[in-house]
Amino acid sequence: MFREIGADRRGATAVEFAFCIPVLLTVILGILQLSTMFFAHAGLQQAVQSGARYATIYPVPTDSQIIAKVNGNRYGLDPARITGPTLSHGTSNGVNYIDLTMSYSVPLNFAFVQAGSLTLSQSQRAYRP
C-alpha cells in the first residue's frame, strides 16, 4: 500500500505550486509597491522642478505664485500626505536664489499588511534674475 502511495505522482504539481505561490505573490506585490514609489517620486519631482523653472522668469513671481505653480503641477500625489512646498531665499556670490523643498509620505501597503510609510523629499535651487 505504501509503495502505491509513493509511486503515485498525481497532485505533485499542485503541491509544488502551493510552495511557490507565496514567494511569487511577495515578488509581485513588491514590484507593485516599488512602482508606486517611483510614480510618487516622479510627481514630486515634476512639481518642484516646475516651480523652480517658474521662479526664474522675469518679472520675478511672488512666493505665493510659485507655491501655486508647484501645487498645480503635482500629479498622482495625495494632498493629505504632502509636506510643503517650502521656499527659502538666499544669496550666493552676489546672485539671489530660492530653494524649493517638498516632501511626500508614501504608504507602504503590502496587500493586507500596513508597514508604515516612506518619506520622499525633493529640493531644487533656482537662481533668480
C-alpha positions as CSV (number, residue, x, y, z in Angstrom):
1,M,0.0,0.0,0.0
2,F,2.8,2.5,0.8
3,R,4.5,1.6,-2.5
4,E,1.4,2.6,-4.3
5,I,1.2,6.0,-2.5
6,G,4.9,6.7,-3.1
7,A,4.6,5.9,-6.8
8,D,1.5,8.0,-7.3
9,R,2.5,11.3,-9.0
10,R,-0.9,12.8,-9.2
11,G,-1.1,16.2,-7.4
12,A,2.6,16.8,-7.3
13,T,2.2,19.9,-9.5
14,A,-0.4,21.3,-7.1
15,V,1.9,20.7,-4.1
16,E,4.8,22.4,-5.9
17,F,2.6,25.4,-6.8
18,A,1.5,25.7,-3.2
19,F,5.1,26.0,-2.2
20,C,5.9,28.6,-4.9
21,I,2.9,30.9,-4.8
22,P,3.8,32.8,-1.5
23,V,7.2,33.7,-3.0
24,L,5.6,34.7,-6.3
25,L,3.0,36.8,-4.7
26,T,5.5,38.5,-2.5
27,V,7.7,39.4,-5.5
28,I,4.6,40.7,-7.4
29,L,3.4,42.9,-4.5
30,G,7.0,44.2,-4.0
31,I,7.1,45.2,-7.7
32,L,3.8,47.0,-7.4
33,Q,4.9,48.9,-4.3
34,L,8.1,49.9,-5.9
35,S,6.2,51.2,-8.9
36,T,4.0,53.2,-6.6
37,M,7.1,54.8,-5.1
38,F,8.6,55.6,-8.5
39,F,5.3,57.2,-9.5
40,A,5.2,59.3,-6.4
41,H,8.8,60.4,-6.9
42,A,8.1,61.4,-10.5
43,G,5.1,63.5,-9.4
44,L,7.1,65.2,-6.6
45,Q,10.0,65.9,-8.9
46,Q,7.7,67.3,-11.6
47,A,6.1,69.7,-9.1
48,V,9.3,71.0,-7.6
49,Q,11.1,71.4,-10.9
50,S,8.2,73.3,-12.5
51,G,8.2,75.6,-9.5
52,A,11.9,76.2,-9.9
53,R,11.6,76.9,-13.6
54,Y,8.7,79.3,-12.8
55,A,10.8,81.1,-10.2
56,T,13.5,82.1,-12.8
57,I,11.2,84.0,-15.1
58,Y,11.1,87.8,-15.4
59,P,9.2,89.6,-13.9
60,V,10.0,87.8,-10.7
61,P,7.0,85.9,-9.4
62,T,6.0,86.2,-5.7
63,D,6.3,83.3,-3.3
64,S,2.6,82.7,-3.4
65,Q,2.6,82.4,-7.2
66,I,5.5,79.9,-7.1
67,I,3.7,77.8,-4.5
68,A,0.5,77.9,-6.6
69,K,2.6,76.7,-9.6
70,V,4.1,73.9,-7.6
71,N,0.6,72.8,-6.3
72,G,-0.8,73.0,-9.8
73,N,1.8,70.6,-11.2
74,R,1.7,67.8,-8.6
75,Y,0.1,64.8,-10.2
76,G,-0.6,61.5,-8.7
77,L,0.0,62.8,-5.1
78,D,-2.5,62.7,-2.3
79,P,-2.6,66.3,-0.9
80,A,-3.0,65.0,2.6
81,R,0.4,63.3,2.5
82,I,2.3,66.3,1.1
83,T,4.6,68.5,3.3
84,G,5.4,71.8,1.8
85,P,6.3,73.3,-0.5
86,T,8.7,75.5,1.5
87,L,10.7,78.3,0.0
88,S,13.9,79.8,1.3
89,H,15.7,82.8,-0.1
90,G,19.4,83.4,-0.1
91,T,22.4,84.9,-1.9
92,S,25.4,83.1,-3.3
93,N,28.3,85.2,-4.7
94,G,26.0,88.1,-5.2
95,V,23.3,86.2,-7.0
96,N,19.9,85.7,-5.5
97,Y,18.4,82.2,-5.3
98,I,15.4,80.4,-4.0
99,D,15.4,76.9,-2.6
100,L,12.2,74.9,-3.1
101,T,11.6,71.8,-0.9
102,M,8.7,69.4,-0.8
103,S,8.1,66.1,0.9
104,Y,5.7,63.3,0.3
105,S,4.8,60.3,2.6
106,V,4.3,57.1,0.6
107,P,2.2,54.5,2.4
108,L,3.7,51.0,2.3
109,N,0.8,48.7,1.7
110,F,1.7,45.1,1.2
111,A,-1.8,43.5,0.5
112,F,-3.2,43.1,4.0
113,V,-0.1,44.4,5.9
114,Q,0.3,48.1,6.7
115,A,4.1,48.6,7.1
116,G,4.1,52.4,7.8
117,S,5.3,54.9,5.3
118,L,8.4,56.1,3.5
119,T,9.1,59.8,3.1
120,L,10.3,61.1,-0.2
121,S,11.9,64.6,-0.4
122,Q,12.8,66.7,-3.4
123,S,14.7,70.0,-3.4
124,Q,15.6,72.4,-6.2
125,R,17.6,75.6,-6.2
126,A,16.7,78.3,-8.7
127,Y,18.8,81.3,-9.4
128,R,16.7,84.4,-9.8
129,P,17.2,87.3,-12.2
